[in-house]
Amino acid sequence: MNAKLIFGIAKSLLLARLGQTLVAAVGVTFSIAMFITLLSFMNGLNDLLDGLILNRTPHVRLYNEIKPSEDQPINSAAAFKDSYNFISSIKSGISRQEIYNSGPILQAVKNDPRVLGATPKVTTQVFFNEGTIDITGVINGVDVEEEMRLFKFRDYVTAGNAINAKNVANSIILGKGLADILAADIGDVVQVTTVQGERFPLKVVGYFQSGIQEIDKVQSYASIVTAQKLMGKPANYITDIQVKLYDLAMAPAVAQEYRQKFNIDAEDIQTANSQFETGSNVRSIISYAVGITLLIVAGFGIFNILNMMIYEKMDSIAILKATGFSGRDVNSVFLVIALSIGFFGGMVGLLFGFIFSVIIDNIPFVTAALPTVKTYPVNYSPIFYFIGGFFSLITTYFAGFFPARKASRVDPVEIIRGK
């Protein structure tokens, strides 16, 4: 049958029940708009939370973990194999956190074509002296320039200038929470006591704010030279090598390779942040589930409207079949009706979804924990709009499939005879 004729008949049936057609289309529009808005906002939130962790976390971390030796004398002595052995106060098999041959290892990592960059790090525990009170803290000694290039360090320094940690001798960038506890302003000098009992004055040149309050109450940053001086260590003393890759997905394989190649502990970002990544995935799944549920509900509305249309248009269907329309032609008419509602309702829904996303993106979001965030986060990924449009057509197709099949099986003789 001529496609133009089928479309013309479908149009006539749609216009004949314009009110119900608009209700069905509005249902699809609302579902798609909410689907797009929800996905855009939730994924924007995921991106924000991921950024708080991923921007500051190396893809691969090389270090020496303090742990007991796997080969204890009691395990190798044949005389004790058939006995019950009670051992206490087992000492660590690794006495130092220092990475041995750190220079050659760092250079070899930098020469790896998969590596965007690698930077050394020294971590040391200290006590910040506030009157008679000692406040526990951690100072991270870093290569400031590489930290800014690889880990966006500058973006998290909310006051002062990050590069001053390198340019100003014996300086420190305090975590914002710690600075509030110490009541330390930029330019002030704070007193720090090392674990060896030595006391050092450090000049505050900035505040660091990660967005995670518990971290900001403990962590501070200094140049790697300053940290080594605090610890009384030479210039080649390094406790960590932080590696940033071009491809994040390669981190587990690269960590495994470095572990074997350099005989060193290596941790990939997927392992270090597995719980956080699980939370992001759960939020995304919930967003998709809610959006698809809305579409299915809209599909039931279309199903009911087409069923009512078929019931009321039995005479018209009988006449069509009596004048030469096959069951397949009638089936096509009602599928065109369903897909038309899905297409036009979906397109308008995509538009409104974008508008709602823009509105959310412009709502002020002010919080002391995230000073760099000015508005609510929104992700405008085109894939969300593609998925929304695709599901609107799929849902309305299946909503129209069964009523269309019912219409195609109408027997014109029975309808006319019954009339």
Sequence and secondary structure as in RCSB ss.txt:
>XXXX:A:sequence
MNAKLIFGIAKSLLLARLGQTLVAAVGVTFSIAMFITLLSFMNGLNDLLDGLILNRTPHVRLYNEIKPSEDQPIN
SAAAFKDSYNFISSIKSGISRQEIYNSGPILQAVKNDPRVLGATPKVTTQVFFNEGTIDITGVINGVDVEEEMRL
FKFRDYVTAGNAINAKNVANSIILGKGLADILAADIGDVVQVTTVQGERFPLKVVGYFQSGIQEIDKVQSYASIV
TAQKLMGKPANYITDIQVKLYDLAMAPAVAQEYRQKFNIDAEDIQTANSQFETGSNVRSIISYAVGITLLIVAGF
GIFNILNMMIYEKMDSIAILKATGFSGRDVNSVFLVIALSIGFFGGMVGLLFGFIFSVIIDNIPFVTAALPTVKT
YPVNYSPIFYFIGGFFSLITTYFAGFFPARKASRVDPVEIIRGK
>XXXX:A:secstr
  HHHHHHHHHHHHHHTHHHHHHHHHHHHHHHHHHHHHHHHHHHHHHHHHHHHHTTS SEEEE    B S  HHH
H GGGTTS        BS    S TTHHHHHHHHHT TTEEEEEEEEEEEEEEEETTEEEEEEEEEE HHHHHHH
H HHHHEEEE TTHHHHSTTEEEEEHHHHHHHT  TT EEEEEETTS EEEEEEEEEE  S HHHHTTEEEEEHH
HHHHHHT  TT  SEEEEEES GGGHHHHHHHHHHHHTSEEEEHHHHTHHHHHHHHHHHHHHHHHHHHHHHHHHH
HHHHHHHHHHHHTHHHHHHHHHTT  HHHHHHHHHHHHHHHHHHHHHHHHHHHHHHHHHHHTSB   TT TT  B
      HHHHHHHHHHHHHHHHHHHHHHHHHHHT  HHHHHHH 
